[in-house]
Amino acid sequence: MLKKVRQVKLYEDIANQIEEEIISGEFKPGDKLPSERDLEEIFGASRGTIRQSFRILEQKGIIEIRTGAQGGAFVREITPDEISKSIALLIRFNFVTPDHIAKFREGIEGSLIANLAAQNADQKDVQELKAMLEGLIRLYGQKNADWPAFDSQEQEMHILLGKMTKNPLYEALSATIMQSVKHFPAFMGRNQAVMEEVIKDWKEIIDCLKNNNSTEAEKNIQAHILKWVESYKKGSYQP
């Protein structure tokens, strides 16, 4: 239950209370929060303080402010994308290095994510991955290789692996890591052999996922990622 606050930073206390109400389910995604006037009375705070609290919640991605006659503060649905944005900032501000990413991919994606993806993969997931592989093959067959498009498609396949775990944390982490790889200028240089190797790897990975063979999936995805790690250490890039 919302109540008056007594601490010095009223706007933080108010933001925390509203956040807890949202987490507990008192306010659900899509719900409109009480008006600023109502919240002034509930908390015994000024309208400026209420607005400061709203800004904190908006920056966290918990609410969105809409203007107009039907405007107000509305509860947002929290998705893995929101988690990804926060982690992405750590990477962009150099708190996370290419070495960290290499270790993450080798230890987490190549083991836990691979294993869970194989256990939980359904036919829809496998068909989607196959369609992406066909896209890679088409790009490989072009006269002039479109490296950015090839990389982007291959990154989406890794992101799909995260989704296949059916665990939103792994999904968010996979999306963030793969979307952030492109920000590192050291990952440059492409050749036809790289394309061939990537396509071959994914054919084997898809076979493992189709049969829900977690042991072989882990083995193949780990081997695929180790190639990426080794190429990174040599100063070149391989997806």
N, C-alpha and C positions, 0 to 999 in steps of 0.2 A: 504494500500500500504506500502511495506517495505521501510524504510528510514534510513538514518544515525542516530546514537544515540549520545547523548551528555553527558549522566550521567557517573559517575565514574566507576561503575561496568558494563562494556560494555556487558559482557557475559550474565548477567541477563536480561538486556534490550533486547538483541537480542533474547534470549530464550522467553521472554514475547511477543515480536512482532510476532515471528513465531507461538507461541501458539495461539495468537489471530487470525492469518490468518487461522489456522487449524479450530478453533472454528467457524469462520465466513463462512467456507466452501470454502475458496480460495484454500486450499489444502484438498483433501478428502482422506479417508482411502485407502491405496494402492499406493497413489501418491508418486513420488520421489521428494524430496526437491531439490532446486538448489544446484549445487556442491559447495564445500568449496571455490573454486576459485571465483565462481560467487558471493557467499555471502560476500567474502572479499571485493569485489568491491562495492556491494550494501550498506554494512554497514560501509565501511572504517575502517575495523578492521583486525587484524592479523588472520592467520589460527589457531593459538593456542586459540585465543578468541572464534572463531567459534566452535572449537571442545569442549571447555568448555560449550558453550551453548547447543550443541548437547547432552552432558552428562547429563545436567539438564533435558532436554526433554526426554531422554531415561530413566532416573530414575523415572520420572513421568509416564512412560508407554505410552507416546504420540507418540514417534517415535521408530523405531528400526534401528540399524546400520548393514548393510550387507556388507560383504567383497567380494573381487573378481572383475572380469571384469565388472559384472553387479551390483556391490555394490553401496552403498551410504546410505543416510538417507531417510527412508520411513515412511510415516504416518501410525500409527497403528489404528485399529478399537478399540474404547473404549467400553468395555463390563462391565457388573456388576461384573465379576470376578476381574477386575482391582480395582474397588471400594472395594471389599471384602478384597483384599490383604492389602490395607491401614488400614482398620478397624482392620483386624486380627493382625497387628503389635501393635496396641494400646492394644489389649488384651494380646498378648504374653509378652509385656513389663510391664504388671500389671497396666496399666492406667485404665483398665476395670476389675472389680472384679466379682466373682460369684454372689454377691448381685446385681450388676448392670445388669447382664444377667437375673437374676430371675425377676427383675422389668421390664426389657424390654419385656421379654416373656409374662409376666402377662398383661402388659398394652398395648403393641403394637401388638404382634403376636396374643394374645388371643382376641383382639378386632378389631383393624383396618384391619389387614391382614386377619383374619378369615372372616370378613364381606365382604371385597372386593373380596376375593377368591371365596366366594359363589356367589356373584353377577356376576362374570366374568367367572366362570368355564364353560368349554364346555365339550362335550362328550369325546373328546380325552384326556383331563386332567383327567376326572373321570376314564376312562379306565386305564390310566397309574397308577393312585393311587391304583386302584383295583389290578393291577398286582403286585405292591409293597406289598400290604397287603397279597396277596397269598404267596409272598416270606417270610413274617413274619410268616405266618401260617406253612409253611414248616419247618422253623427253629425251631419253637415251637415244632413240632412233632418229631424232632430228639432225639435220645436216650441221647446223650451228648450235652447239650445246647451250642451253639456257641454264647456267649454273645456279643463279638465284632461285629460279623456279624449282629446280631439282632439290636444292637444299631445303626450301620452304616446304615442299611436299614431304620430304623425308622427316623433317622436324614434326610435321603434323602426325606422322605415323608413330613417332615416339610419344607424342602427347596422347594419342589414342590408347597406347599401352597403359598410360596412367589412368585413363578413364575406365579401362577394362578391369582394373583392380576393384572397382566399385567402392573405393575409399576416397572421399573428397580431398583428404590431405595429400595423398599420393598424386591425385589428379592435379591439384593445384601446384604441387612441387614440380611435377613433370612439365606442365605448361610453362611455368616460370623459367625453369632451367633451359628448355629448348628455345624459348623465345628470346632469351638473353644471350645465347651463344653468338648470335650474329653481331653483337656489339663489340666483340673483341677482334681488333684488326689483325691479330696474329693468325687467325684462322682464314688463310687465303690460299689460293692455288687449287686448281681442279684438273683432272684428266679423265680420259675415257675409261681407264682401268678402274678408277675409283667408282664410277657409275656401275660398271659391271660387277664389282665386288659388293656394292651396297645392294643391288638387285638380287644377287645370289644369296646374300645373307637373309634378306627379307623373305625370300621364297621358303627357306628352311625354317625361319621363325614362324611363319604363318602355318606351315604344316604342323609344327608343335602345338600351336594354339588351337588349331582345328581339332586336334586329338586330345586337348586338355592335358598334354604331357608337360607337367610343370618342371620336371627334372631336365628334360632336353631343351625346353624353352629357356630356362635359366642358363644353361650351358651355351646355347647359341647366341642369346642376347648379350651375355657376358663377353663372349668372343668378339662380337660385333663392336661393343663399346670399347674393348681393349685396343682395337685397331684405331679407334678415334683417339684414345688416350696416347697411344704411341705416336700417332701422327702429330698430335698437339705438342708433345715433348720435342719432336723434331722441327717444330716451327711451321708445319703445314697443317692443312685441315682435311679431315675425312669425317663425314657425318657419323 
